[in-house]
Amino acid sequence: LETGRKFEEQKIFIPEMLLAARTVKLGCETIRTWLGDPKPTGRKIVLGVVAEDLHDIGKNLVSIAMTSAGIPVVDLGVDVSPEQFVQAVEADPSVALVGISALLTTTLGAMRETVQALHRCSAAGRIKILVGGAPVTEAFAREIGADLYTNNAFAAAAAARAMLDAESSPEAEDLRLECI
């Protein structure tokens, strides 16, 4: 969380974030061997970078953060078509979240298409859609119909875990979690 805060405050930059991400990944793997995994949610997140975008630093950070929060990750990689996202969520009923990333402003249209395709798919009623990346804003996330937007990986994982925990609690019907 401290690294995320420093990145937001522009006290560290992408090279330091990459180093921190690699360090966290190795540290988490080591700790897991000693302590076991965090209490799993039982529901998964599908992560991917939109079609025609090959930048995966942010997605990889989100993957680390989600795994650390006990949310199993299905990583589709980069240059993922809307159809590939849909196939992944329809094929696995334990998928409850979809995380869509974009770094290039030229691929925001692909993000919009992906969100629309997910809203039309047979799994639409059981999934929440998270979006992020450098050109993504809260206003854009609302405009395209995403359920959650955060500006960093660790906030995304915390919000996703809170969303899943709220949905699985007996009082879930009474809870209204405003994500965006």
N, C-alpha and C positions, 0 to 999 in steps of 0.2 A: 504494500500500500504506500509505503514511503517513496518508493521509486516512482510509482504512478503520480503521486503528489508533486514530486520534484519535476517530472516531465511536464505536468500541467503548468507548473510555475516557470517553465523553460529554464530550469537550473541544470537539467541534463537533456541530452538529445538522443537521436536514433542510435548512434553507436553504443552509447551507454545503456540504452534500453535493450539492445541486442545482447550485450554482455550480461546484463541483469537477467534477461529471459533465459539464457543458456544456464546461468548459475542457478536460477530458481528451478529449472527443469531437472538438473542434476541433483540439486538438494532435495527436491520432492521425491525423486526416485530413491535416493538413499534413505530418507526418512520413512518412506512407505515400506521399505524392506524391514525396518525396525519396528514400526508402529502399526503397519497395515494401512489400508486405504481409509480416507475419511468416511463417515457414515454416508453410504450412497443413497441417492434419491430414488433409485429404481427407474427413473425416466431419463432419457438421453437428450442430447442436443446434437443436431446436425450442423456442422460448420462448413462454410465454403466462401471462396472469393468469386464474385460474379464473372460472367462470361467476358472474355477479352481483357481481363485484368490478371496479371501474374504476380502481384505483390502480396506476400503472405506474412510479413512480420506481424502485423496487427492480429491476423487470424491465429497465428501461432501463440501470441501472448494470451489471446482469449482462450485458446485450448488449454494452456497451462493453468490459467485462472479457474476455468470451469472444472478441470480435473481436480484441482486443489480444493474446490468447493464441494466435491463429491458428485459432480454431474458427469457421467460418462459421455465421451465425445466420439462422434462419427465424423471424421475429417474427410471431406470430399476433395480438398486441395484447392487449386487455383483454376481459373478459366472454366467455371462450372455453369452449365446452361440451366435455365429454369426447369427444363425437363429432368435433369439429373437431381436437382433439389427435390422435385415432386416424387420421383421414383424412390429416393431414399426415405422420405417420410411415409410414403404409402407402403413400402416394403417392411417397415418395422413399427409395430404398434406401440412400442415403448418410447418412441420419439415424441417428446412434448414441446421441444423448442427447436427453432431453426435460426441460426446466426448467419447473417449475410454481410459480407464485407466488400468494400470498394475503396480503392485509393485514388483512382483516376476520375476526374470530373466527367470524362467522356464515357464512363461506364455507369453513371447514375441511371441512365435509361434502362440498362440491363438489370439494375437493382429493382427498379419500378416493375419491370416485366416479371421478375422472379417473385416479388411479393404478390402481384396479381395472379400468377399461376398457382401459388400456394393457397390463395384465398378461394380459388376455383376447384382445388383438388379434393379428393374424397377424405383426406385427413384434416381438412380445414377446421373442423370443430374441436379437435383435440390438440392443436399446436398453437404456440405463440411465436411471433416473428420478431427477432431482434436484428437491428441494423446498426452498422457503425463503419467508421473509416474517416480519414481526414476530410473529404469533401462533404460528408454527411452532417446535416444539422438536425436539431430537434424539429424544426418546422418542416423540413423535407421528410423526415420519418413520419410525421403526422399525415402529411399530404399523400404519401404513398400507401398509408394504411398499416404501418408497422405497429406492433404492440409495445415495443421497448426500444429506447435509444439511450445510450450513455456515451460519454466521450472518452472512456478508457476501459481497458480489459478487466481490471479488477472491480470496477463499479458494475460492469456488465455481469460478472460472475455473482457478485453479491445480490444484485437485483434479480437475476435468474433464480438463484437459490431461494430467495425470499418468495418469489412468485410460485415456485414449485411447492415450497413448504406451506404456503397459504392455501394452495389448491388442495393439498392432501390433508389439511386439518379438518376436524369435524365441523368447525364453524366456517368453512370455506364459502358456503353460500352467502354468509353474512358479510364477508370481507369484500371490500372493493379496493383493489390495489391500483392506483393510478400510476401507470408506468411511464407515460410520456407527459 
